[in-house]
C-alpha cells in the first residue's frame, strides 16, 4: 500500500522509479495479490497511467487486464477500471482523462464523440498504436466474446466502458471484430439491447457502436434490421424532436443510412413495414424558416439522404419503383415539393431537396405527372419546372444548385415521353405564349447566352427532351429563331451549327470549349436514329466541310475531345443517311473521309471520346456531380449513346459499297420476312381466337353434360321413390284381400270385360289379384290333402317341392335377364365415357397442334422454306379445325341421343328391378307357406301316433291302419278330449 501511495500520492524520499518500472511493479501486484482490494488499487493505478504511458501499459498490462475480466466478474469496480484501461490504450481519440472517484458519479457526456488533436503526425502514430493493440486483443476471439458477455452487466461502471471499448475495437479493425461478433451466439442481439437502456449515455454510445458494427457488412445489417432496429430508431428520432433534435437524431439517421444503403433486403423490409409513411412528419416545415441551426441542417440533410437511399438509381428497378409509389401515396413527395418551393430554406438543404425530388420522380410516370402540376407560390403562379430552369440558366446561382436543377430536369424527362412533348411544344410557333416565360424560351436563352455553363446545361437539358423520342426530334425541326432585325428566321438546328462553325466568335480556349461540347452532344442526340434530321443537317452546305476540317486538323490536347465529337457527328450522318441527297450519300461521305481524313485517322479521333478521363467519371452515375465547372463536359446518357454508336460507326466507315448493297438487300429481305411473319402472327391470333371459341364450346358442352348427369341422377332418385311407393301399394293390396278374394277377383275380372282398357298400374293390380287367387287355391288344396294318409303326406311333400323348384328356376331366369340388361346398360355407359375421352384427347391434340404451329411461325424468318412449311401447316390446321368443329357438333347430337337412351334404359331397369322385387317377395311367401304346411303335417303325424298308442292301451285291436280313416271327425275330437 505504501508503494501505491507513492505512485498516486505524495513524493517519497529517494530516487523516483521510471514509468516503465512503476507499470511493471503494478502488473506484478495485479498478478500476485490475493486480496481483491489490492488488485483493484493496482488496476486503478494502471488506469491513471494508461494515458501518459500508453505504450508501456498496453505492452505489459494487457494480459493481466484480460485475466481480471475473466476472474473478477463479481466486483464491478475492478471490471470498470480494467475496461477503462483497455479503452485508453486501444482508443485513438485524444481527450482529457476524466477521473471517477468511488462512490461519486461524475458527469458524463451525452455522446461518445470526441475531438481529435490537429497534429496529424501524432494522430497517425496514435492510430498505428491503437491498431497494434487491437490486433493483440482480438488475437484470441474469446476476448471479444468475453466483452460481449460483460455488456449484459447492468452496472453503469461496467456496461459503459464495455460499449466504448468495443466501439474502439470496431474502429481499428472493423471486419475482424465483425466476424467474431457475427459467429458469437446472440452477439448482435446483446448489442441491440443497448438501445433499450434507460440511461441515455449508454443508449447514445450504443448508437455509435452499432454505426461501426453495421459498416459494410450486409449480414449484420440484416440481423440488426430484423431485431426491430427500424422501429426503435424511428421512435428515438420522434422522442428527440425529429429534425429539431440534437446529435442523437444525427446518430440514428447515420445508423439508418448504414442499414439501408445498398441493401435491397433491408430496403424491402423498411417499405413493407410501412416505415416510409413515418418519415413524412420529418419534412413538415413552418412558414418561418429563418434561423436554422447547424444541427437542424445536418439532421434534415441526413433525412433527405435517407429518402434518396430508398430510391437510388443503383437499386433494383422494381424496388425503386415500389418505393416511389409509396412515397407518392403517403404524401412524402408532396411534402418535399413544399420544401422545394418554400422561402428561407438554406441553400444546401434546397440543393439536397432538389436532388431528392429528382430521384423520387425519376422513371415514375405518376410522380412525374404530379411534379409537372406543382406551381411556385408566386403571382402569377408559375410551374415549378420553369422556376427551376430560371435558376439553372442564372449564372449568379451556386454551381451545385445549378447542377441539382439540371439533374431534376433530366429525371423529370427520364422515360417520360409525355413530359418531353410538353417541353418541345413550348418551342413550337403555334404554342408560344408571349405573355409568360416557358421552359422552351429559357432553354433557348440559356443555349445562346454568353455563359458557357448555361450553354452546356441548356444543351444537355434539351438533348434529354429528345432522348429516344423520334417524334419530338422531328417536331423540333420546325422551331424557327429570329436572329436579328431584317434577316429571315433560321431553324434551331441551323443556329446550333452556325454557332459551332463561327470560330471567330467562339474561342477554342477556356470555357468556350464547354459550349462547343454541349452543342455537339445536342446535335448527336438530335440526329441519332432520325434520318429526317440527318437530311436537314446535310442540307446546309457548310456543315460537312466544317466537320471534316475540324477532324483533319492537328490540334492540342484540349481540342481532341471536340475532334472526337465531330467525328461522332459525321459518323451518325453516314450511319443514318437515307441517301436522299445525292451529294452527301453514304458512299460519297465515306470517300470524303478517306480522301481528306483517312479512315484510320477518323477512327482514332473517334476513340478520343471514350479515352477521356471525364468520360468514365460521367458514365458511373446519372447525377451530374462535378468538383468544378471546368470538369463539366459529359452527360451520363450521352456516354451510353457513345458506347452504342462507336462500334457501328467504325464498321460503317470501313464497309465497301458492295457490302452496303448486300446489307440493304438483307435488310429488305428481313423486312419482307418480317411482314410475312406479321401476317402469320395475325393468322395465328385469329386461329387462337377460334381455338378459344372451340374451348368455350367444349366448356359449354361439358356444362350441359354435367347438367344432364344431374338430371339423370334426380330422375333415378325419383324412380327409386316411385318404386318404393309401388311396393308399399302392392303390400297394402296383398294384406287387404280376404281368403275368398279369389272369387271376388274372378268376378271383378268378369266385370272388366265391358269396360275400356285399363292403364299400366290397374293392369298390375289385376294381375296381383289373380296371383293371390292362385295362392289361396293352392293353400286350400294343401289343407284338404292334410287329411289323407301318410302316403298322401309324402306325395304332398313331393308336390310341394316341385313348385319350389319351378319357382326357383323361374327366379333364376328372371335374375339372369335382369343381369344381362344391366350389363347392356354398363356397356352403353362405358361407350359414352370412351366417346368423352376421345373428345378430350382430340381437344388436347388441337392445343398441341396450335402450339406447334405457333412455334413454327416464330421461326419463319429463317427463309422461304420455313414459310412454305408454315403455309402447309396452316392449311392442315385449318382443315383439322373444321373437322373438329364437325366432330363437336356430331358428338353433341350423339350425346343428346345417348342421354335419351340412358333415360329409357333407366326406366327399363327400374321396371325390371320392380318385377324382380315382386318375384322375390312371392318366392319368400311361398316358402313360408310350405314351411307352415310341413309343420302342420308333422303335428298331424304326431297326433295319429298318440291316438294309436291310446287305443292300444284301451285294449283295442288295430289290424290295419286304413280302418281308422272312415272315422267321424267328432270321434277324434272326443278321443282327444279323453
Buried (B, 14 or more C-beta within 10 A) or exposed (E): EEBBEBBEEEEEEEEEBEBBEBBBBBBEBBBEBEEEEBBBBBBBBBBBBBBEBBBBBBBBBBEBBBEBBEEBBEBBBBBBBBBBBBBBBBBBBBEEEEEBEEEEEEEBEBBBEEEBEEEEEEBEEBBEBBBBBBEBBBEEBEBBBBBBBBBEBEEBBBBBBBBBBBBBBBBBBBEBBBBBBBEBEEBBEBBBEBBEBEBEBBBBBBBBBBBBBBBEBBEBBBBBBBBBBBEBBBBBBBEBEBBEBBBBBBBBBBBBBBBBBBBBBBBBBBBEBEBBBBBBEBBEBEEEBEEBEEBBBBBBBBBBBBBBBBBBBEBEEEBBBBBBBBBBEBEBBBBBBBBBBBEEBBEBBBBBBBBBBBBBBBBBBEBBBBBBEBBBEEEEEBBBBBBBBBBBBBEEBEBBBBBBBBBBBBBBBBBBBEBBBBBBBBBBEEEBEEEEBBBBBBBBBBBBBEBBBBBBBBBBBBBBBBBBBBEBBBBBBEBBBEEEEEEEEBBBBBBBBBBBBEEEEBEEEEBBBBBBBBBBBBBBBBBBBBBBBBBBBBBBEEBBEBBBBBBBEEEEEEBBBBBBBBBBBBBBBBBBBEBEBEEBBBBBBBEBBBEBBBEEBBBBBBBBBBEBEBBEBBBEEBBBBBEEBBBBBBBBBBBEBBEEBBEEBBEBBEBEEEEBEEEEEEEEEEEEBEEBBEEBBEBBEEBEEBBEEBEEBBEEBEEBBEEBEEEBEEBBEEBEEEBEEBBEBBEEBBEEBEEEBBEEBEEBEEEBEEEEEEEEEEEBBBEBBBBBBEBBEBEEEBEEBBEBEEEBBEEBBEBBEEEEEEBEEEBEEBEEEBEEBBEEBEEBEEEBEEBBEEBEEBBEEBEEBBEEBBEBBEEBBEEEEBBEBBBEBBEEBEEBBEEBBEBBEEBBEEBEEBBEEBBEBBEEBBBBBBBBBBBEBBBEEBBEBBEEBBEEBEEBEEEBEEBBEEBEEEEEEEEEEEEBEEEEEEEBEEBEEE
